[in-house]
């Protein structure tokens, strides 16, 4: 019988901030930016959630709901470091770990009973181990499927442990709102409500063929989910399988739309640094570099270029994306700009002796720069052109639609 755990860190970003500033504990805290900035909430403390503040709502809306909240820009390096600590603990319980996001993970505990005990006991042990290592609260659910465990960890919050025994999956899901099923957003919920489906139990009573005829393959997957099965693309793949990213991107939304060429190109340089650093972290080289920009009227454009060799160098990424920008920008004020890389290869391919020697020297320089940033923070060292474009990057905790806001 499968034993799948879902681990969800409680109010992760806020909890990390409290480690560094204990005076924040118990107060309404919003992570994501300043109250008057354009952008959205990355995370909110439980005290702020009481006022209706939650992830993905505009910062200005959060301020209107809770004007006495403490607004923080956040610290990506801290969250990444503590997320790594969580992963280290998980790997001591099972080698089959999947980090679903920076603050949540799946763990396949099948066959570990002799080592860690039955599921409920093992979940308690893991809960305490994470708390001991990170000083952060977490919620864990154990069941026979990823879907049920994910739903269960939400029910276990805050700081709880929940076990759904084999055979009890459908009964556990039945009284919950249909929106609790991962992948069911506002639009899908509305469509299901129009059919008289409000609870998961209502959904499970419908014939699979009816759901397939009405909603296609998604409807058939929905039928399986209502019974607790890992159905549909949301849960494709085995835990602990290949988690190599298919693309890497970084974007920035300006607080005020701008057509300042110096600021825009500086921001591109800063984004290119971030993409290059992540490529090196994953030991990947990108063949395709893509530019994304959005004008004030929300019209969005993407332009891509395929290189004659794969790269992980900030300078090559910047050279490519800057050329795309200069060729395609019409001088209209820009709201958002981004750099995206894909077409990954394990190495850069065949280069001339001169280019190969130059690239090796640059790799050493950028690797040394990465080490300095890891130790002293992202602002320690930058490309010269990136200095005016530096910004505090916003990161996001896990969100219902598995989509990060822009």
C-alpha distance (Angstrom), angle and dihedral (degrees) to the residues before:
residue distance angle dihedral
X1 . . .
X2 3.80 . .
X3 3.79 118.9 .
X4 3.80 113.4 -161.6
X5 3.80 124.8 178.3
X6 3.79 126.4 -161.7
X7 3.81 115.3 -159.7
X8 3.80 119.4 -163.8
X9 3.80 121.2 -178.6
X10 3.81 111.3 -135.2
X11 3.83 114.3 -115.4
X12 3.79 84.9 -26.9
X13 3.80 102.9 -172.4
X14 3.79 93.1 43.5
X15 3.80 91.9 46.0
X16 3.82 90.7 52.2
X17 3.81 90.5 49.8
X18 3.82 88.8 52.0
X19 3.80 90.5 56.4
X20 3.81 89.1 61.4
X21 3.82 95.3 37.5
X22 3.82 111.9 27.8
X23 3.82 90.4 -177.1
X24 3.85 87.2 77.4
X25 3.81 92.9 66.7
X26 3.79 114.0 117.2
X27 3.81 93.2 7.9
X28 3.80 128.4 112.2
X29 3.81 103.7 -97.3
X30 3.80 127.8 179.2
X31 3.81 121.1 -165.6
X32 3.79 119.5 -161.1
X33 3.78 109.4 69.8
X34 3.77 145.0 -49.5
X35 3.80 120.0 -37.1
X36 3.80 94.1 -112.5
X37 3.81 96.4 45.0
X38 3.76 128.3 107.3
X39 3.78 108.0 -112.1
X40 3.77 140.4 71.9
X41 3.78 139.7 -84.8
X42 3.80 113.8 -88.1
X43 3.81 95.3 -170.7
X44 3.79 140.2 -14.4
X45 3.79 132.9 -155.5
X46 3.79 119.0 -116.4
X47 3.81 88.4 -107.9
X48 3.82 89.6 58.1
X49 3.80 92.7 44.7
X50 3.80 89.4 63.0
X51 3.81 86.8 69.6
X52 3.82 93.1 51.4
X53 3.80 97.2 -95.7
X54 3.80 113.8 143.0
X55 3.80 141.8 149.7
X56 3.81 119.0 -60.9
X57 3.81 99.0 20.5
X58 3.84 116.1 120.3
X59 3.79 115.6 -88.1
X60 3.79 89.9 -126.1
X61 3.81 90.1 54.4
X62 3.80 89.3 50.3
X63 3.80 89.3 53.2
X64 3.81 91.4 50.3
X65 3.82 90.3 51.1
X66 3.80 95.4 43.3
X67 3.83 112.2 14.4
X68 3.80 92.4 169.4
X69 3.82 92.6 58.8
X70 3.80 121.1 117.0
X71 3.82 109.1 -116.7
X72 3.82 117.9 -152.1
X73 3.80 130.5 -177.8
X74 3.80 90.6 -144.7
X75 3.81 134.6 -138.2
X76 3.79 116.3 -100.5
X77 3.81 93.0 -171.7
X78 3.81 91.5 57.0
X79 3.79 93.5 49.0
X80 3.78 92.1 48.0
X81 3.79 91.9 49.4
X82 3.81 94.4 49.9
X83 3.81 91.3 43.9
X84 3.81 86.7 56.2
X85 3.80 89.8 52.9
X86 3.81 90.0 53.5
X87 3.79 90.7 51.5
X88 3.82 90.7 50.8
X89 3.81 89.9 56.4
X90 3.80 92.5 47.2
X91 3.79 91.4 52.7
X92 3.81 90.4 57.6
X93 3.81 88.4 61.5
X94 3.82 99.5 42.6
X95 3.81 137.1 -6.2
X96 3.81 89.8 -137.0
X97 3.80 103.4 85.2
X98 3.79 129.0 152.1
X99 3.81 118.9 -172.2
X100 3.81 101.6 -150.1
X101 3.80 90.8 -174.9
X102 3.78 139.4 -21.1
X103 3.83 91.0 -74.2
X104 3.80 106.3 30.2
X105 3.78 137.8 54.6
X106 3.79 145.2 174.3
X107 3.78 122.4 -131.6
X108 3.80 125.3 -166.5
X109 3.80 105.0 -144.5
X110 3.80 95.8 171.1
X111 3.81 110.8 141.9
X112 3.82 96.0 11.8
X113 3.83 98.7 105.6
X114 3.81 94.8 106.0
X115 3.78 89.4 54.6
X116 3.82 102.6 37.5
X117 3.80 105.1 14.7
X118 3.83 129.5 -119.9
X119 3.83 118.5 -23.7
X120 3.81 98.8 -93.9
X121 3.79 92.7 47.6
X122 3.82 92.3 44.8
X123 3.80 91.2 49.7
X124 3.81 90.1 54.1
X125 3.81 90.6 49.1
X126 3.80 90.9 50.5
X127 3.79 91.8 45.9
X128 3.80 91.3 55.6
X129 3.81 93.4 42.1
X130 3.81 91.7 55.8
X131 3.79 90.8 46.3
X132 3.81 91.7 49.5
X133 3.81 93.8 48.3
X134 3.81 100.2 41.6
X135 3.85 105.1 20.7
X136 3.82 85.6 -131.4
X137 3.79 129.7 124.6
X138 3.79 119.0 -119.4
X139 3.78 140.0 178.2
X140 3.80 123.6 -137.9
X141 3.78 133.5 -169.9
X142 3.82 126.8 -172.3
X143 3.80 127.2 -161.5
X144 3.79 142.0 128.3
X145 3.83 94.8 -84.2
X146 3.77 139.8 45.2
X147 3.79 92.4 -127.8
X148 3.80 95.7 54.0
X149 3.80 92.0 44.1
X150 3.81 91.5 51.3
X151 3.78 91.7 51.0
X152 3.80 89.5 43.6
X153 3.80 96.2 55.0
X154 3.79 89.1 55.8
X155 3.80 89.2 52.8
X156 3.82 90.0 48.5
X157 3.82 93.8 57.1
X158 2.88 133.4 155.5
X159 3.80 106.8 42.3
X160 3.80 96.3 -36.5
X161 3.81 142.2 130.5
X162 3.80 123.8 -137.8
X163 3.82 131.2 -176.9
X164 3.81 122.8 -165.4
X165 3.83 106.7 -162.7
X166 3.82 120.6 -135.0
X167 3.80 109.8 -82.6
X168 3.81 94.2 23.8
X169 3.83 96.5 84.1
X170 3.81 98.0 101.4
X171 3.80 92.9 43.6
X172 3.81 90.4 51.0
X173 3.81 92.9 50.9
X174 3.82 98.1 40.3
X175 3.86 100.1 83.0
X176 3.81 94.9 43.6
X177 3.80 123.7 101.3
X178 3.81 111.2 -96.6
X179 3.84 88.1 -119.9
X180 3.82 87.7 70.7
X181 3.80 89.7 73.7
X182 3.82 108.2 97.6
X183 3.80 109.5 -111.8
X184 3.81 95.7 30.1
X185 3.80 106.5 113.9
X186 3.80 132.1 175.1
X187 3.80 95.2 -76.8
X188 3.81 94.2 47.0
X189 3.80 90.3 46.1
X190 3.80 90.4 53.7
X191 3.80 92.0 49.5
X192 3.79 91.4 49.3
X193 3.82 92.4 46.4
X194 3.81 89.0 54.5
X195 3.81 86.7 60.1
X196 3.81 90.8 51.7
X197 3.80 92.8 -102.1
X198 3.79 110.7 138.1
X199 3.81 103.6 139.9
X200 3.78 130.1 45.6
X201 3.79 87.3 -117.4
X202 3.83 89.7 60.5
X203 3.77 88.8 54.8
X204 3.79 95.1 48.7
X205 3.81 90.7 57.2
X206 3.80 93.1 61.4
X207 3.78 122.3 95.0
X208 3.80 114.8 -102.9
X209 3.80 91.9 -131.0
X210 3.80 91.7 54.3
X211 3.80 91.6 53.2
X212 3.80 91.3 46.6
X213 3.80 92.0 50.2
X214 3.80 91.3 47.3
X215 3.82 100.4 41.8
X216 3.82 106.1 12.9
X217 3.81 120.8 -136.9
X218 3.80 90.3 -16.7
X219 3.81 89.3 59.8
X220 3.79 91.8 51.6
X221 3.81 90.2 50.3
X222 3.79 88.9 48.0
X223 3.79 90.2 56.4
X224 3.79 90.2 55.1
X225 3.80 92.8 46.6
X226 3.80 91.6 52.7
X227 3.81 87.4 62.8
X228 3.80 93.4 45.8
X229 3.81 99.5 -98.5
X230 3.80 124.5 144.0
X231 3.79 92.9 -116.9
X232 3.79 130.3 160.3
X233 3.79 135.5 18.2
X234 3.80 92.1 -60.8
X235 3.79 89.6 78.4
X236 3.80 102.3 28.4
X237 3.80 117.8 141.8
X238 3.76 135.5 33.7
X239 3.79 123.6 -76.9
X240 3.77 109.4 -101.7
X241 3.81 93.0 23.7
X242 3.79 126.2 127.4
X243 3.79 107.6 -41.3
X244 3.80 96.0 173.7
X245 3.82 108.4 139.4
X246 3.79 117.1 -110.8
X247 3.80 91.3 -149.3
X248 3.80 139.1 4.6
X249 3.78 123.8 -147.7
X250 3.78 142.6 162.4
X251 3.79 126.1 -164.7
X252 3.79 136.7 -177.3
X253 3.81 130.2 -155.3
X254 3.81 112.5 -154.8
X255 3.79 119.1 -132.3
X256 3.81 87.2 -133.6
X257 3.80 124.0 25.0
X258 3.80 108.9 -106.2
X259 3.79 141.4 -165.8
X260 3.81 92.8 -177.1
X261 3.81 101.2 132.4
X262 3.80 93.3 -159.1
X263 3.80 92.8 52.7
X264 3.80 92.7 45.0
X265 3.80 94.8 49.7
X266 3.81 91.1 44.0
X267 3.80 89.0 53.3
X268 3.79 89.8 50.1
X269 3.82 88.8 53.2
X270 3.79 91.3 51.7
X271 3.82 91.7 48.1
X272 3.81 90.9 48.2
X273 3.82 88.7 54.5
X274 3.78 91.2 53.0
X275 3.80 93.8 48.1
X276 3.80 91.5 46.9
X277 3.76 91.8 50.4
X278 3.80 92.6 52.4
X279 3.80 91.1 47.8
X280 3.79 89.0 55.7
X281 3.81 91.7 46.0
X282 3.81 88.7 58.0
X283 3.83 94.3 38.3
X284 3.80 89.5 -121.7
X285 3.80 133.9 141.9
X286 3.81 120.6 -153.1
X287 3.77 124.4 -140.1
X288 3.83 96.8 -174.5
X289 3.82 125.6 54.3
X290 3.80 119.5 -169.4
X291 3.80 133.8 -168.5
X292 3.79 122.3 -151.2
X293 3.79 125.9 -171.4
X294 3.79 135.0 168.3
X295 3.78 125.3 -157.0
X296 3.81 127.4 -142.9
X297 3.82 90.9 -93.6
X298 3.85 88.8 56.6
X299 3.81 93.6 -111.1
X300 3.81 104.3 148.0
X301 3.81 129.5 -154.7
X302 3.79 133.2 -171.4
X303 3.78 125.6 -167.6
X304 3.81 124.4 -177.7
X305 3.78 137.7 -169.5
X306 3.81 128.5 -166.1
X307 3.80 114.9 -141.1
X308 3.80 124.4 -139.4
X309 3.82 87.1 -122.8
X310 3.80 134.3 22.8
X311 3.82 117.9 -103.1
X312 3.79 144.4 -171.1
X313 3.80 95.9 -176.8
X314 3.81 119.6 120.1
X315 3.80 91.8 -143.9
X316 3.81 95.0 54.3
X317 3.79 92.2 46.3
X318 3.80 90.7 49.0
X319 3.81 93.6 46.5
X320 3.81 90.3 53.5
X321 3.78 98.2 43.6
X322 3.81 93.2 43.6
X323 3.83 90.2 54.0
X324 3.82 89.9 50.8
X325 3.78 90.5 49.3
X326 3.80 95.6 49.0
X327 3.79 90.3 48.5
X328 3.82 97.3 48.5
X329 3.81 109.7 29.4
X330 3.84 113.5 101.1
X331 3.84 95.7 -162.1
X332 3.82 92.6 -103.7
X333 3.84 114.3 139.1
X334 3.80 112.5 -87.4
X335 3.79 126.8 -139.3
X336 3.83 100.5 -174.0
X337 3.79 135.9 14.5
X338 3.79 130.7 -175.5
X339 3.80 146.7 175.7
X340 3.81 121.4 -142.2
X341 3.82 131.4 -175.9
X342 3.81 129.6 -168.6
X343 3.79 141.6 146.5
X344 3.79 91.9 83.5
X345 3.79 125.3 -157.1
X346 3.79 130.5 177.4
X347 3.79 93.3 -122.1
X348 3.79 139.0 16.5
X349 3.78 96.8 -107.8
X350 3.79 128.9 -132.0
X351 3.80 115.9 -16.3
X352 3.78 132.2 174.9
X353 3.82 115.7 -95.4
X354 3.81 90.6 -107.3
X355 3.82 95.0 47.9
X356 3.80 92.1 42.1
X357 3.80 92.4 54.0
X358 3.80 92.0 46.8
X359 3.82 92.5 48.8
X360 3.80 92.4 49.7
X361 3.80 90.3 53.9
X362 3.81 91.2 48.6
X363 3.81 91.1 48.9
X364 3.79 89.8 55.9
X365 3.80 90.7 49.2
X366 3.81 94.1 49.6
X367 3.82 92.9 43.1
X368 3.80 89.1 53.4
X369 3.82 89.2 48.4
X370 3.83 89.8 51.4
X371 3.80 90.0 53.5
X372 3.80 91.5 51.3
X373 3.82 91.5 49.6
X374 3.80 90.8 48.9
X375 3.78 90.2 54.0
X376 3.79 102.9 36.2
X377 3.82 105.8 19.5
X378 3.81 138.4 -92.2
X379 3.80 94.5 -72.7
X380 3.81 93.6 60.4
X381 3.81 96.3 92.2
X382 3.80 133.6 4.3
X383 3.77 142.6 166.7
X384 3.79 108.5 -85.3
X385 3.79 92.1 -115.6
X386 3.80 92.1 51.6
X387 3.80 97.4 61.9
X388 3.80 95.7 90.1
X389 3.79 91.9 42.4
X390 3.78 98.7 55.2
X391 3.77 117.1 129.0
X392 3.78 138.1 162.7
X393 3.78 104.2 -97.3
X394 3.76 117.0 -133.2
X395 3.76 119.0 -134.0
X396 3.78 127.7 -168.6
X397 3.73 135.7 -138.5
X398 3.79 119.1 -133.7
X399 3.79 111.4 -59.3
X400 3.84 130.8 -160.0
X401 3.78 96.0 -111.9
X402 3.81 94.4 41.2
X403 3.79 87.3 -123.1
X404 3.77 127.3 121.1
X405 3.77 115.4 -137.4
X406 3.77 121.9 -119.3
